[in-house]
Amino acid sequence: QVQLVESGGGLVQPGGSLRLSCAASGIIFSINDMGWHRQAPGKQRELVAVITSGGSTNYADSVKGRFTISRDNAKNTVYLQMNSLKPEDTAVYYCNANRRRIGGLPSQNYWGQGTQVTVSS
């Protein structure tokens, strides 16, 4: 059974910081690409950051320079450090695991339950 459990969300003031964590189980963590996505009310879910199994990272333009994604394979955990938070960062943040496969086999994609981040004064 695959589980991705996010934690660390909450209410912060603009300019503040939060660190989100996602603990994974039921997957071979080290061979999965891991990502964070978010969904604000009335909007589509969007990619925030990705870290591949090899450690390469990619960020949405809106968070570059403010957010940092990292992973600890020994702990089966991926993190999202969020600094200089803005009201427009308010959303439910979801952890994602994706195992790319070869030979035309479908990828395996999993999602956590989400954690609420609210940025407001």
N, C-alpha and C positions, 0 to 999 in steps of 0.2 A: 504494500500500500504506500503510495507516494503522498508525502505531506510537505507542504511549504508553509511555514508559520512566520508571519511578519510580526514585528514588534517595534516599538519606539516612536510611534506617532503621538500626536498631541496638539495642544494649542500653544502657539508661540507668537510673539510680536514681530512685526516687520523688522528685518535685520538680524533676527535671531537664528539659532542653529538647532538642528535635530540630527540624530543618527538613527537611521532605520536598520533593522537587522532582519534577516530571513534565514531561518534554520531549516535545512532540508533533510529529509529522510526518505528511504525507499528508492533512491537513485544512486548511481555511481556519480557522486558529485563532481569529481575532478574532470570528467569527460563531458560535462554539460556546460553549455553556454548559459550564463545567468543574466537576468535583466530586471530592471525596474520599469514599470509603466504606471501611469496615473490616469484617473478619470475624474474630471470636475463635473459638477451638476450641469446637465443639459449639453454636455460635450462628449465627443468621441474619446475613447481611450487612446492615449498617445505614449509612444516610447519616450522614456526619460534617459536611460543609460543601459548599456550592455557591457558585460565583461565576458570574453570568450574563455573556453577551456584553456587556451594558451596565454591568457592574461591581457589580450588586446582590449581596449576600451573604446566606446563610442558614446557620444552624448547628443541629446537634442540641443539645438542652438540656444534655446531659451535658458538652459541651465549650465552651459559651458562656463567654466571659471568659477562657478559657485558650488556645484555638486561634484562629488567624487565617489565612484563605485570601486569596491574592492572585494576580494574574496579570501577566505581562509579555508583551504581545502582540508586541513586537519580537523577543523571544527564543522565542516559541511555548512558553512555560513557565508552569505553574501551581505555586504553592507552598502548603505547609501548615506554618505555624509553630506548634509545639506546646510550650507552656510548662506548668509545674506538673503534670507528668505523674504519673499515678496507675497503680497496677498494673492496674486495670480498663481502661486504655487499650491494654493488650497485645492485639495483633491483627495480621493482615496488612492493610495499607493499600493500597487500589487507587485509581488515577487513572481518571477517567471523562470522556469527551467526549460531548456531546449536541448535535446540531444539530436545532433545532426547524424544522419545515417548515410551509408553508401549503398551502391547497387540499386538505387531506385526505391529503397524502402522508405516508408513514411517517417518523417521526424516524429519524435515524441515530445510533447509540449504540455507543461503543467503550470498551474497557477495557484497562488496562495489566496487566502480569504480577503486580504486587503487590510490596510491600516489607515485611519483617517489622519490627515495633516491639515490643520487649520492655521492660517497665518492672518492674524487680525489684531488691531490695536484696541 
